[in-house]
Amino acid sequence: MKAPFPFVERPASNSDPFWRYPNNPVIGRNHGSLARVFNSALLPYGDGYIGVFRAEKRDSIPHLFLGRSLDGIHFEIEETPIRFTYEDGRKDDSAYGYDPRLIEMEGKYYILWCDDLNDSPAINIGYTEDFIHFVKMNHPFPPNSRNGVLFPEKFDGQYLALYRPTDGTDGNIYRCRSQDLHHWGDYSLFLPKTHFGWGKYKIGAGCNPIKTKEGWLLIYHGVINTCNGLLYSIGGALLDLKDPTKVLYRSKDYLLTPEAPYETAGFVPNVCFPCSALVDEATGRIALYYGCADTVTSLAFSTIDILISYIKEHAEP
């Protein structure tokens, strides 16, 4: 039986490209033994949904946890972190893990997340076929890399990924290619941060790119450095369908910015951070899961048509 798709229609008085679930956050503080759950990813699985969740206990050290839901709104999350094993049989030795993305390709479920490589943040790739046994590659991305996102299909026989060098660099999104997911090359600038406004400080890939008839829809985050600290908003771009390294349109306006109390107040105030989007192909409906203030997980809704129209109408010159 197909799981119900989490969705609420846009209120008649609302013209925003994303509208919030009225009962946000869907995962609040102190979810069982987990003090904070945010910046997480899920996808349809069986008769419900399964996800990889960034969570912290009272020690405030982030790890990845497995969770499930029957409706995409109510979640059961395991109490112990996911245990990865390297491909050569070694046990995972990382001290932390955070901000996962989850994607299904070629019969496997791939996880991209950030963990530690010699005390530096680095994107890692892991995979599972059953959500029981989890295999970890040996850091295919270099140190000081974050926000890794994988396209759900190959282009000219190659995998395509987006990432951003960590803080202290130029703050732009880069792309790279691989034949086998282990060895990456052909690095190139993909999307620069904005010259002004909500993405001036840095930007980073968010959800897995969404394939539409008009192109690949990319939902990403952008950061501005204000006198009150960093503020994370959510933006969007439309990429060429055959060659997604070509950006067709990019919205100069954000799609969602911290406004609700659970977004503006928390462990790290003023953060909306997208990591996952469910898409109902029959209707074009989108359910966006995003972390709020590094504290809770919330849900916002839109449709493919609404987002593409908004991005085109508010495109950068």
N, C-alpha and C positions, 0 to 999 in steps of 0.2 A: 504494500500500500504506500502510495506517495505521501510524503509528509506535507502538512499544510505550509504554505508559504507565508512567512511573517510580513504583513503589510497592512497599513492603514491609509485610507484615501486622504488626499490633501484637503485640508479645510477650505471652504469657499473663500474665506477671507485671507488666505495665504497665497502669495505668488512667488515664494522662494523656490529655488531649484531643488533644495532638500527641505523636508519638514520632519520634525522630531517625533518620535514615539511618545505619546502623552504620559506613559508610565515609566519613562526613563528615570534612573538607569536600569537596564535589564539585569546587570550584575552589580550589586552594591558593595559597600564596605563589609568586611568581615563575613565573607562567604565561607561558612564552615571554619576551617583553620586558616584560611587564606585571608590576609588582611586587606590586600588590594589585588584586583584582577582587571587588566586593561590591555590595550594594544594586542589584540588576539585575532585568530583567524579560524574560520570554519567553512564546511562545505557539506552538501547533501551526502548521506551515507545510510544505506539500508532504508528503514522506514522513518528516519529522522535526520539529524545532523550530528556531525562529529567535528571537534575542533582541537586546536593546540592553543593553549592560553598562557599568556604571560601573567605570572602571579608571584606575589611576595608574601611570605609569612612575617612574623613579628621581628625577624632579623633583618628585614628590608633588602634581602638578596634576591634578585629575580631569577626564576627558573621557568621551564616549560612544563605545563601540566596538560593531561588529556581530559577532555570533557565531552559530554553528550547532551543532546536536547531532542525532544520529540516535536517541538513547535518553533524552535529558533528564538524563543523568548525566555523559557525557563530552563536552567542548566544544572546538570550534576557534574561536578569537577572532582577528579580524583585527588586524594590527599597527599600523594607522594609524586615527585617529579618524574617525568619520562626518563628512562634509563637508555641511553644510546650506547652502542658498541661500534667501534671503528671497523672498517671493512677487513682489517687484518686480525680482528678478534680482540684487540685491546679494549678495555673499558674506557668510557668517556672520562676525561680528567679535567674538564672545564669547571671553572669556579662559578660561572653564572651563565644565563642565557635569556635573551629577551627579544621582543618585537617579531614574532614569527609570521610568516606567510605560508599558506598551505595550498597546494595545487595538485590535481590529478593529471598524469600524463602517462600514456602507454602502459596502463595497468598498474602503475605505482603512484603512491602519494608522496610528493616531495615537500619538504619543509625547508624554507630558507629563514635563518635567524642569525642574530649576532651573539657571539660568545667571545671568550678571551683567547688570544694567541700571544703568548709571552707578555701578558699584562696589557695588550693592546686589543681594542675591539676589532673583530673580523667577521665577515659573513661566512657562515657555514651552510652546507647543504646536507640534509639527511633524507632518508626515505623509509617507507614501510609499505608492506603489501596487506597487512592485516590489523594494524594499529595495536599489535601486541609486541612485535619485534621491531626495533628501530635501529637503523644502520646510519652511521655518520661518516661522511667523507673527511679526508684529512686537510681541511681548510683549503678549498680550491681558490678562494679569493684572498688577496693580500691583506696584511695588517692594515688597520685604520680604514676599514670599509664598513658601511652600514646601509640599511634600507635596501636590501636585495629583493628584487622582484623578477620572477621568471615568466616569460610569455608562455601560454598554454599549448603552443604548437611550434614546430620548427620552420625556419625560413631558409630555403636553398640547402636543406639538409643540416642546418646548424641551429643549436639552441641560442636564444637571445635573452639577455638579462639586462636589467637596469640596476644601478647602485649609486651611492654617493660616498666620496671620501669623507672621513669623519671630521668633526669640528676642527677649526683652525686652518682649513683649506679654502677652496674657492666657493664652496656651498652649492655647486651645480650637480645635476644628474648626468651620469655617464652611462654608456651602453657598452656591452662586450658580447663576444660570440664564443661558442664552444662546440666541438664535435661530440664530446663525451661527458660533459658536465664537470670533469676533473680539471681540464686544462683550458684556460680562458685567454683570449687575446682579441685583437682588433679593437682595442679600447678607443673610444672617441666621445667627445662631448655630445650629449643628446639634448638636454634642455637646460638652458642657463637660468639662474635665479632672476627674478624680476628687477628692473632698474629702480623701481620705486614701489612703495606700498607693501602689501601683506606678505610678499615672498622675497623681500629685498635682502634679508640676512642669509637665508639658505632655503633650499627646497629638497624634497626627497620623495621617491616613489612610494605609493601607498598600497592600494589593492592590486591584485593581479589584473592586467589589462583585459578589458571586456570586448569581445568581438561583436561588431554590429555590421549591418549592411552598408553603413556609411564609413566605416573605419574602426580602428581600435580606440575604445574609450579608456583614457587613463585618468584615474583619480589619485591625486597626490597631495602632500602637505607642503605648506609654505610658512616661513617664519619671518616675523619682523621683530627687530630689537627696539623696544620702547623704553622710555624713562622708568617704566615700572617692570622691566624685564622682558623676556621673550614671550611672544604670542603666536600660537600655532593655529593656522586656519587650513581649510581644505579647498583645493582648486581642481581644475579639470582641463584636459586637452584631448583633441581628436587626432589620431595618427592614421597614416595611409594604410589601407587594408593589405596591400601586397608588400609594401616596404614600410614597416612601422617605425623605421628610423627617421622618416619624414613626418614632421609635425604640420598638420593641415590647419588647425585652429587651436588657439590657447586662450582661455578666458583671462581677461585682465582683472576681472572681479572674482572674489572668492565665492565658493559655492556654499560654505558653512563656516562660521567663525564663532569663537566662544561668546555666548550670550546667556545661556541658562546657568543657574547657580551651580550645578554639578560640573559645569565646564570651566567656570571662572574661579572656583574655590576648590582646593584639595591639596594633595601632596606637592604638586607642581601646578600652580594656578594658570588659567588661560591656555588650555591645550585641548584641541580637537585633533586626534591622530588616527587616520584611517589605515586599517590593515586588511580588511576583508569586505567583500560585497557578494551577496547572493543575487542571482539573476533568474527570474522566471521567464524562460524563452518564449512561452506562449503569449504572455501579456507584455513583456518588456519591463516588468516591475523590478525594482532594485531595492534590496535591503542592505543598508550600509552599517557595518559594525565599526565603531570607533572608540578609542580610549579617551577618557575625559580627565584632565588634570592629573594624569598619572595615578588615578585612584579607582575609577569605576569604568564599566563598559556600557555604552549606550547604543541606540539604534535610531537611524534616520532613513527616510524613504524617498524614492523618486522613481522616474521611469527613464528608459533609454532615450525616448523622444524628447522628454523635458530637458534632460541634461545636454543632449547634443544641440538642441535649439538654443538653450541658454549660452552655451559655449560659443556658438556661431554669432549670436546677437551681441555678445559682449567680448568678442575676440580682440586680441591685441592688433593694432594696425600693422 
